[in-house]
Structures are given as structure tokens and as C-alpha cells.
Amino acid sequence: MDFWSNVDDINCAYGGDPCHPNQSRTEEPMGQTKKQVKKYNTMFDVAFTVTHSYKDPSNVPVPMLIDALEERVKFLRNFPEDAAEAFGICDTYEED
């Protein structure tokens, strides 16, 4: 089972829509067919922390960042109730 199937009851902090990436809504406005339903592309960011010894955090090596991000994802998979606050919405646009 993938992560997103475990968070059906969790709502995004923004707008209250369920957080289901790459899934179109099954609800369609009256009189519209699936081809008429608008699609949106949203960029999310995710919060995670890194413990390091670099005075300038821009010097933290990418592999260390990836390891920390993977640990955060593992945590969120085990505690999906904490997932909504881990994500922020950065930008959304309507796809053609």
C-alpha cells in the first residue's frame, strides 16, 4: 500500500482538499465530461531537519540532505497523521 492511500482522512492545511497527488477528483460539475474537468499542477515543499556541523548550511552535502529527507518520509509513512503539517503549497497552475 502506498503512502497516500494511508492518509485518506487527512486534509491539506490549505483549502481542505484531500492530499492525493496525481489523482483526479471523481466529482465532476454537472454537465461536464471527464475531458472538460480542469487539471491543476501544484508544487509542494516538505519540511525536514538535518543535524550537521557546517556553519554555513549551504555546505551540507546533498547525500546528507537526501538521507535526512528519506528519514522524514519514513517517519511520515509510519505517522500519517503528522503528514499534513509537513507539506506546504508553493505554487499552482492550471494545466492545458
C-alpha positions in Angstrom: 0.0 0.0 0.0 1.4 3.4 -0.9 1.8 6.3 1.5 -1.1 8.4 0.0 -3.6 5.6 0.5 -2.9 5.8 4.2 -3.9 9.4 4.5 -7.4 9.4 3.1 -8.7 11.1 6.2 -6.0 13.8 6.4 -6.8 17.1 4.8 -4.2 19.6 3.5 -3.6 22.6 5.6 -4.6 24.7 2.6 -8.1 24.6 1.3 -9.2 21.3 3.0 -8.8 19.2 -0.1 -7.6 15.6 0.3 -3.8 15.3 -0.3 -3.8 12.9 -3.2 -1.1 13.6 -5.8 -1.6 12.6 -9.4 -5.3 11.6 -8.8 -8.1 13.5 -10.4 -11.2 14.2 -8.5 -14.1 11.8 -9.2 -16.6 14.6 -8.6 -17.4 16.4 -11.8 -19.5 19.6 -12.2 -23.0 18.9 -13.7 -22.9 18.7 -17.5 -19.1 18.3 -17.7 -17.4 15.2 -19.1 -14.1 13.9 -17.8 -12.3 15.7 -20.7 -13.8 19.0 -19.5 -12.6 18.7 -15.9 -9.7 21.1 -15.3 -6.4 19.7 -14.1 -4.0 21.6 -11.9 -0.3 21.1 -11.2 0.8 22.0 -7.7 4.3 22.3 -6.3 4.6 21.2 -2.7 7.6 21.6 -0.4 8.3 19.2 2.5 9.8 20.1 5.9 12.7 18.0 7.3 15.7 18.7 9.5 19.4 17.9 9.2 21.8 17.7 12.1 25.2 18.8 10.8 28.5 20.5 11.7 28.6 23.1 8.9 28.5 26.8 10.0 27.0 27.6 6.5 24.1 25.3 5.9 24.5 25.7 2.1 27.6 23.5 2.6 25.6 20.5 3.8 26.3 17.8 1.3 23.5 16.7 -1.0 23.8 13.0 0.1 23.3 14.1 3.7 20.2 16.1 2.7 18.8 13.1 0.8 19.4 10.8 3.8 17.6 13.2 6.1 14.7 13.6 3.6 14.4 9.8 3.4 14.2 9.6 7.2 11.5 12.1 7.2 9.5 10.2 4.6 9.9 7.0 6.7 8.5 8.9 9.7 5.6 10.3 7.8 4.7 6.8 6.4 4.7 5.5 10.0 2.7 8.5 11.4 0.5 9.7 8.5 -1.5 11.9 10.9 1.6 14.2 11.0 1.8 14.4 7.2 -0.5 17.4 6.6 1.7 19.8 8.5 4.9 18.5 6.9 3.8 19.8 3.5 3.4 23.4 2.2 1.9 24.6 -1.0 4.2 26.8 -3.1 2.6 27.3 -6.4 -0.3 26.0 -8.5 -1.2 26.5 -12.1 -3.9 25.1 -14.5 -2.6 22.6 -17.0 -3.6 22.9 -20.6 
